[in-house]
Amino acid sequence: MTGALIECVPNFSEGRDPEKVGAIVEAIRSAGAAVLGQTSDPDHNRSVVTFAGHPDAVAEAAFRGVARAVDLIDLRTHHGVHPRLGAADVVPFVPVREASMQDCIRVAERIGERVWRELGVPVYLYEAAARRPDRVRLEDVRRGQFEGVREEVRTNPARVPDFGGAELHPTAGASIVGARNFLVAFNVNLATSDVSIARQIARSVRASSGGLPHVKAMGVLLASRGLAQVSMNLTDFETTPLHRVYTAVAQEAARLGVGIAGSEIIGLVPRRALEQVAEAFLRLENFRTGMVLENRLEQF
């Protein structure tokens, strides 16, 4: 890919029906954006699709993906351990190359207005695109989820969307659209089914509880696997890298008498995030980014 490049990483409230997820992915692909990856989880009942391209192609792809999700997903019958407000729950745009955060804000605003105008789905703007300080953080916008916000928005003017009125879409809820920097979605699965332990660890590591900077965390139960999970978003992996988060979770788990069953990355991860892990865990004394083959090839 050459020229301006942005990424979009929408989260859809469907992780159990591969046909529905496949239809959403095909709608995204039909706009000419490059679909880079897709992850679905049945316990979260959620899918994450990563695609990139020229800002115009990514904007069109995002709209088509949202439109297909609105057609296929009914939140009235949706259940999963992950919070959700909409069928197309979160639609973030990320600057990658020759594109600024302001470019992504403009795309978010354009798509947000179009989703409301053409699909009748209200839209909240968040992160860098937020128009109010109480809507910067995703968790603040989504608090109450579909069922709670559906009732509150009717009587509380502070919850009225940025695009749309005091009523959510009856089946698709509302979408949260914004612009942000790279984020790493990182989960650690515990060798226990006791979700209270996962919640205790999440409280100890997340920034809002006085834990690690730029870490959001919650404890959930993966019923299909019989495991409790610490589900996290690292909003600044340069400041708080993967290995530091993993170590903090593992240490707290050990203190509580629980082992680690494994960890997982949802979606894609920047190369630098994994370089940090290699440097830290392998204790490479002479490590530098130029030792990575792909980094050197990009210099020629």
GUDRENDREN-887641 format. One record per residue (C-alpha): residue number from 1; residue in three letters; chain; x negated, z, y negated. Coordinates in steps of 0.1 Angstrom, whole numbers, plus 5000, padded with zeros to 4 digits. Layout:
N
NODE  seq  type  mol     X     Z     Y
NODE  NUM   ALA    A     X     Z     Y
...
This chain:
300
NODE  seq  type  mol     X     Z     Y
NODE    1   MET    A  5000  5000  5000
NODE    2   THR    A  4988  4992  4965
NODE    3   GLY    A  4999  5002  4930
NODE    4   ALA    A  5021  5032  4922
NODE    5   LEU    A  5030  5052  4952
NODE    6   ILE    A  5054  5082  4956
NODE    7   GLU    A  5067  5100  4987
NODE    8   CYS    A  5101  5113  4995
NODE    9   VAL    A  5108  5140  5021
NODE   10   PRO    A  5145  5145  5024
NODE   11   ASN    A  5160  5172  5047
NODE   12   PHE    A  5192  5163  5064
NODE   13   SER    A  5216  5188  5080
NODE   14   GLU    A  5216  5172  5115
NODE   15   GLY    A  5190  5179  5142
NODE   16   ARG    A  5210  5176  5174
NODE   17   ASP    A  5224  5141  5175
NODE   18   PRO    A  5197  5115  5178
NODE   19   GLU    A  5221  5086  5171
NODE   20   LYS    A  5231  5101  5137
NODE   21   VAL    A  5195  5108  5128
NODE   22   GLY    A  5185  5073  5139
NODE   23   ALA    A  5212  5058  5117
NODE   24   ILE    A  5199  5077  5087
NODE   25   VAL    A  5163  5067  5093
NODE   26   GLU    A  5174  5030  5097
NODE   27   ALA    A  5193  5032  5064
NODE   28   ILE    A  5161  5045  5047
NODE   29   ARG    A  5139  5018  5064
NODE   30   SER    A  5163  4990  5053
NODE   31   ALA    A  5153  4995  5016
NODE   32   GLY    A  5117  4985  5023
NODE   33   ALA    A  5101  5019  5021
NODE   34   ALA    A  5075  5028  5048
NODE   35   VAL    A  5089  5055  5071
NODE   36   LEU    A  5059  5076  5080
NODE   37   GLY    A  5075  5103  5102
NODE   38   GLN    A  5106  5121  5113
NODE   39   THR    A  5111  5156  5128
NODE   40   SER    A  5143  5171  5142
NODE   41   ASP    A  5149  5206  5154
NODE   42   PRO    A  5181  5216  5173
NODE   43   ASP    A  5180  5253  5164
NODE   44   HIS    A  5175  5246  5127
NODE   45   ASN    A  5200  5217  5132
NODE   46   ARG    A  5179  5198  5106
NODE   47   SER    A  5158  5167  5103
NODE   48   VAL    A  5130  5159  5080
NODE   49   VAL    A  5121  5123  5072
NODE   50   THR    A  5090  5113  5053
NODE   51   PHE    A  5087  5079  5036
NODE   52   ALA    A  5067  5064  5008
NODE   53   GLY    A  5063  5033  4987
NODE   54   HIS    A  5067  5019  4952
NODE   55   PRO    A  5090  5042  4932
NODE   56   ASP    A  5118  5017  4930
NODE   57   ALA    A  5118  5011  4968
NODE   58   VAL    A  5116  5049  4975
NODE   59   ALA    A  5145  5055  4951
NODE   60   GLU    A  5167  5029  4969
NODE   61   ALA    A  5157  5042  5003
NODE   62   ALA    A  5165  5078  4993
NODE   63   PHE    A  5200  5067  4981
NODE   64   ARG    A  5207  5048  5013
NODE   65   GLY    A  5196  5077  5034
NODE   66   VAL    A  5219  5101  5014
NODE   67   ALA    A  5248  5077  5016
NODE   68   ARG    A  5245  5074  5054
NODE   69   ALA    A  5242  5112  5058
NODE   70   VAL    A  5274  5116  5037
NODE   71   ASP    A  5292  5093  5061
NODE   72   LEU    A  5279  5110  5093
NODE   73   ILE    A  5276  5147  5087
NODE   74   ASP    A  5304  5172  5083
NODE   75   LEU    A  5292  5206  5071
NODE   76   ARG    A  5325  5222  5081
NODE   77   THR    A  5314  5219  5117
NODE   78   HIS    A  5276  5223  5111
NODE   79   HIS    A  5258  5254  5124
NODE   80   GLY    A  5221  5261  5125
NODE   81   VAL    A  5196  5289  5116
NODE   82   HIS    A  5183  5271  5085
NODE   83   PRO    A  5202  5275  5052
NODE   84   ARG    A  5219  5243  5039
NODE   85   LEU    A  5241  5233  5010
NODE   86   GLY    A  5245  5196  5017
NODE   87   ALA    A  5246  5169  5044
NODE   88   ALA    A  5216  5155  5025
NODE   89   ASP    A  5204  5190  5017
NODE   90   VAL    A  5172  5185  4998
NODE   91   VAL    A  5157  5153  4984
NODE   92   PRO    A  5123  5158  4968
NODE   93   PHE    A  5101  5131  4952
NODE   94   VAL    A  5063  5136  4953
NODE   95   PRO    A  5037  5117  4932
NODE   96   VAL    A  5009  5103  4955
NODE   97   ARG    A  4989  5077  4936
NODE   98   GLU    A  4992  5061  4902
NODE   99   ALA    A  5024  5080  4896
NODE  100   SER    A  5030  5111  4876
NODE  101   MET    A  5053  5141  4881
NODE  102   GLN    A  5072  5127  4851
NODE  103   ASP    A  5077  5095  4870
NODE  104   CYS    A  5092  5114  4899
NODE  105   ILE    A  5114  5134  4876
NODE  106   ARG    A  5129  5102  4863
NODE  107   VAL    A  5135  5090  4898
NODE  108   ALA    A  5152  5123  4907
NODE  109   GLU    A  5174  5121  4877
NODE  110   ARG    A  5184  5085  4884
NODE  111   ILE    A  5192  5092  4921
NODE  112   GLY    A  5210  5124  4913
NODE  113   GLU    A  5233  5106  4888
NODE  114   ARG    A  5239  5078  4913
NODE  115   VAL    A  5247  5100  4942
NODE  116   TRP    A  5274  5117  4921
NODE  117   ARG    A  5287  5085  4906
NODE  118   GLU    A  5288  5064  4937
NODE  119   LEU    A  5292  5089  4965
NODE  120   GLY    A  5311  5117  4948
NODE  121   VAL    A  5286  5143  4960
NODE  122   PRO    A  5275  5168  4933
NODE  123   VAL    A  5238  5172  4927
NODE  124   TYR    A  5216  5201  4915
NODE  125   LEU    A  5182  5193  4901
NODE  126   TYR    A  5154  5216  4911
NODE  127   GLU    A  5116  5222  4909
NODE  128   ALA    A  5099  5201  4882
NODE  129   ALA    A  5132  5182  4876
NODE  130   ALA    A  5152  5214  4870
NODE  131   ARG    A  5171  5215  4837
NODE  132   ARG    A  5175  5253  4838
NODE  133   PRO    A  5150  5280  4848
NODE  134   ASP    A  5173  5295  4874
NODE  135   ARG    A  5173  5262  4893
NODE  136   VAL    A  5136  5257  4897
NODE  137   ARG    A  5134  5275  4930
NODE  138   LEU    A  5152  5259  4959
NODE  139   GLU    A  5163  5292  4974
NODE  140   ASP    A  5181  5301  4941
NODE  141   VAL    A  5200  5269  4941
NODE  142   ARG    A  5210  5271  4977
NODE  143   ARG    A  5219  5308  4977
NODE  144   GLY    A  5253  5313  4994
NODE  145   GLN    A  5249  5280  5013
NODE  146   PHE    A  5278  5255  5016
NODE  147   GLU    A  5305  5280  5023
NODE  148   GLY    A  5296  5304  4996
NODE  149   VAL    A  5288  5279  4968
NODE  150   ARG    A  5320  5260  4977
NODE  151   GLU    A  5340  5291  4966
NODE  152   GLU    A  5318  5303  4938
NODE  153   VAL    A  5314  5270  4919
NODE  154   ARG    A  5352  5270  4913
NODE  155   THR    A  5350  5302  4892
NODE  156   ASN    A  5314  5306  4880
NODE  157   PRO    A  5303  5281  4853
NODE  158   ALA    A  5266  5290  4861
NODE  159   ARG    A  5270  5274  4895
NODE  160   VAL    A  5284  5241  4883
NODE  161   PRO    A  5260  5212  4894
NODE  162   ASP    A  5239  5191  4870
NODE  163   PHE    A  5259  5161  4881
NODE  164   GLY    A  5295  5167  4891
NODE  165   GLY    A  5322  5192  4885
NODE  166   ALA    A  5333  5225  4898
NODE  167   GLU    A  5340  5213  4933
NODE  168   LEU    A  5317  5204  4962
NODE  169   HIS    A  5323  5174  4984
NODE  170   PRO    A  5346  5185  5012
NODE  171   THR    A  5323  5175  5040
NODE  172   ALA    A  5289  5167  5025
NODE  173   GLY    A  5287  5197  5001
NODE  174   ALA    A  5261  5191  4974
NODE  175   SER    A  5226  5177  4974
NODE  176   ILE    A  5195  5193  4957
NODE  177   VAL    A  5173  5166  4942
NODE  178   GLY    A  5140  5171  4925
NODE  179   ALA    A  5103  5164  4920
NODE  180   ARG    A  5075  5186  4933
NODE  181   ASN    A  5039  5185  4945
NODE  182   PHE    A  5028  5183  4981
NODE  183   LEU    A  5043  5211  5003
NODE  184   VAL    A  5033  5221  5038
NODE  185   ALA    A  5062  5232  5061
NODE  186   PHE    A  5045  5255  5086
NODE  187   ASN    A  5062  5276  5114
NODE  188   VAL    A  5047  5302  5136
NODE  189   ASN    A  5065  5310  5169
NODE  190   LEU    A  5063  5345  5182
NODE  191   ALA    A  5061  5355  5219
NODE  192   THR    A  5093  5374  5216
NODE  193   SER    A  5130  5368  5211
NODE  194   ASP    A  5133  5398  5187
NODE  195   VAL    A  5142  5381  5154
NODE  196   SER    A  5139  5414  5135
NODE  197   ILE    A  5101  5412  5141
NODE  198   ALA    A  5100  5377  5127
NODE  199   ARG    A  5120  5388  5096
NODE  200   GLN    A  5097  5418  5091
NODE  201   ILE    A  5066  5395  5092
NODE  202   ALA    A  5083  5370  5069
NODE  203   ARG    A  5088  5398  5043
NODE  204   SER    A  5052  5408  5046
NODE  205   VAL    A  5038  5373  5039
NODE  206   ARG    A  5062  5357  5014
NODE  207   ALA    A  5053  5358  4978
NODE  208   SER    A  5087  5371  4966
NODE  209   SER    A  5081  5403  4986
NODE  210   GLY    A  5045  5408  4973
NODE  211   GLY    A  5028  5389  5001
NODE  212   LEU    A  5008  5357  4998
NODE  213   PRO    A  5010  5335  4967
NODE  214   HIS    A  5030  5303  4970
NODE  215   VAL    A  5044  5312  5004
NODE  216   LYS    A  5081  5311  5012
NODE  217   ALA    A  5091  5326  5046
NODE  218   MET    A  5121  5336  5067
NODE  219   GLY    A  5126  5349  5102
NODE  220   VAL    A  5149  5329  5125
NODE  221   LEU    A  5157  5328  5162
NODE  222   LEU    A  5151  5296  5182
NODE  223   ALA    A  5178  5302  5208
NODE  224   SER    A  5170  5271  5228
NODE  225   ARG    A  5135  5284  5234
NODE  226   GLY    A  5141  5321  5234
NODE  227   LEU    A  5115  5326  5206
NODE  228   ALA    A  5116  5342  5172
NODE  229   GLN    A  5100  5321  5144
NODE  230   VAL    A  5084  5328  5111
NODE  231   SER    A  5095  5296  5092
NODE  232   MET    A  5075  5290  5061
NODE  233   ASN    A  5069  5266  5032
NODE  234   LEU    A  5034  5266  5015
NODE  235   THR    A  5041  5253  4980
NODE  236   ASP    A  5004  5253  4970
NODE  237   PHE    A  4982  5249  5001
NODE  238   GLU    A  4950  5247  4980
NODE  239   THR    A  4955  5282  4967
NODE  240   THR    A  4970  5297  4999
NODE  241   PRO    A  4957  5275  5028
NODE  242   LEU    A  4971  5272  5063
NODE  243   HIS    A  4945  5293  5080
NODE  244   ARG    A  4951  5322  5056
NODE  245   VAL    A  4988  5321  5063
NODE  246   TYR    A  4983  5318  5101
NODE  247   THR    A  4959  5347  5101
NODE  248   ALA    A  4982  5369  5081
NODE  249   VAL    A  5011  5362  5104
NODE  250   ALA    A  4990  5368  5135
NODE  251   GLN    A  4976  5401  5122
NODE  252   GLU    A  5010  5414  5113
NODE  253   ALA    A  5024  5403  5147
NODE  254   ALA    A  4995  5421  5165
NODE  255   ARG    A  5002  5452  5145
NODE  256   LEU    A  5038  5450  5158
NODE  257   GLY    A  5027  5444  5193
NODE  258   VAL    A  5037  5407  5195
NODE  259   GLY    A  5016  5377  5204
NODE  260   ILE    A  5017  5341  5190
NODE  261   ALA    A  5034  5315  5212
NODE  262   GLY    A  5023  5286  5190
NODE  263   SER    A  5026  5270  5156
NODE  264   GLU    A  5040  5238  5142
NODE  265   ILE    A  5039  5216  5111
NODE  266   ILE    A  5071  5199  5101
NODE  267   GLY    A  5068  5165  5086
NODE  268   LEU    A  5033  5153  5074
NODE  269   VAL    A  5004  5173  5061
NODE  270   PRO    A  4978  5163  5035
NODE  271   ARG    A  4943  5157  5051
NODE  272   ARG    A  4928  5183  5029
NODE  273   ALA    A  4950  5210  5044
NODE  274   LEU    A  4935  5204  5078
NODE  275   GLU    A  4900  5201  5065
NODE  276   GLN    A  4904  5236  5051
NODE  277   VAL    A  4915  5248  5086
NODE  278   ALA    A  4885  5232  5103
NODE  279   GLU    A  4861  5246  5077
NODE  280   ALA    A  4875  5282  5080
NODE  281   PHE    A  4881  5285  5117
NODE  282   LEU    A  4850  5266  5129
NODE  283   ARG    A  4828  5283  5103
NODE  284   LEU    A  4811  5250  5096
NODE  285   GLU    A  4782  5260  5074
NODE  286   ASN    A  4775  5225  5061
NODE  287   PHE    A  4811  5212  5059
NODE  288   ARG    A  4820  5188  5031
NODE  289   THR    A  4848  5163  5028
NODE  290   GLY    A  4824  5134  5031
NODE  291   MET    A  4819  5144  5067
NODE  292   VAL    A  4854  5132  5075
NODE  293   LEU    A  4852  5095  5087
NODE  294   GLU    A  4883  5084  5068
NODE  295   ASN    A  4871  5099  5036
NODE  296   ARG    A  4839  5080  5038
NODE  297   LEU    A  4855  5047  5047
NODE  298   GLU    A  4878  5051  5016
NODE  299   GLN    A  4847  5051  4994
NODE  300   PHE    A  4838  5015  5004
